[in-house]
Amino acid sequence: MRDEAGKWIFGFNRFIGSCFVFEVDLLEVATAIQEGLTGGSNSALVKKILQRVPRFNYWSICHIPREVN
């Protein structure tokens, strides 16, 4: 997640050195966030996103393919 200036806030795909890459299907992410809104998700990442999103006046979720990032 980035702020309006593009500064990194938090997320699950940040460079932390040599590590495994987690591949997540965009549909699964959208479903997890939707379930989080109704209280059906146990994902720590989804909970963290849902806690921080209300702090921003404008927000969007977009998929950036690894090859382009």
C-alpha positions as CSV (number, residue, x, y, z in Angstrom):
1,M,0.0,0.0,0.0
2,R,1.3,3.4,-0.9
3,D,0.2,6.9,0.1
4,E,-0.9,9.7,-2.4
5,A,2.8,10.5,-3.0
6,G,3.6,6.9,-3.9
7,K,5.6,6.4,-0.6
8,W,5.5,2.8,0.6
9,I,3.3,2.4,3.7
10,F,3.0,-1.4,4.1
11,G,2.2,-4.5,2.1
12,F,3.1,-8.1,1.4
13,N,5.5,-7.7,-1.6
14,R,8.3,-5.5,-0.2
15,F,12.0,-6.2,-0.9
16,I,13.5,-7.7,2.3
17,G,16.5,-9.4,0.9
18,S,16.6,-13.0,-0.4
19,C,13.3,-14.7,0.2
20,F,10.4,-16.6,-1.4
21,V,8.0,-14.7,-3.6
22,F,4.3,-15.1,-2.8
23,E,2.1,-15.3,-5.8
24,V,-1.5,-14.3,-5.1
25,D,-4.3,-14.3,-7.7
26,L,-6.0,-10.9,-7.9
27,L,-9.4,-12.5,-7.6
28,E,-8.4,-14.2,-4.3
29,V,-7.2,-10.9,-2.9
30,A,-10.4,-9.2,-3.9
31,T,-12.4,-12.0,-2.3
32,A,-10.4,-11.9,0.9
33,I,-10.9,-8.1,1.2
34,Q,-14.6,-8.5,0.5
35,E,-14.8,-11.2,3.2
36,G,-12.9,-9.0,5.5
37,L,-15.5,-6.3,5.1
38,T,-18.2,-8.8,6.3
39,G,-15.9,-10.2,9.1
40,G,-15.3,-13.5,7.3
41,S,-11.6,-13.2,6.7
42,N,-8.9,-14.4,9.2
43,S,-6.1,-12.9,7.0
44,A,-3.8,-10.7,9.0
45,L,-3.0,-8.7,5.8
46,V,-6.6,-8.1,5.0
47,K,-7.3,-7.0,8.6
48,K,-4.3,-4.6,8.4
49,I,-5.5,-3.2,5.1
50,L,-9.1,-2.7,6.5
51,Q,-7.7,-0.9,9.6
52,R,-5.7,1.6,7.5
53,V,-7.9,2.3,4.5
54,P,-10.4,4.5,6.5
55,R,-7.5,6.9,7.3
56,F,-7.4,8.0,3.6
57,N,-9.8,10.3,1.8
58,Y,-9.1,8.5,-1.5
59,W,-7.9,5.0,-2.1
60,S,-7.9,2.3,-4.7
61,I,-6.7,-1.2,-5.1
62,C,-4.9,-2.0,-8.4
63,H,-2.9,-5.0,-9.6
64,I,0.6,-4.4,-10.8
65,P,2.1,-7.4,-12.5
66,R,5.5,-8.4,-11.1
67,E,7.1,-8.0,-14.5
68,V,6.1,-4.3,-14.5
69,N,6.8,-3.5,-10.9
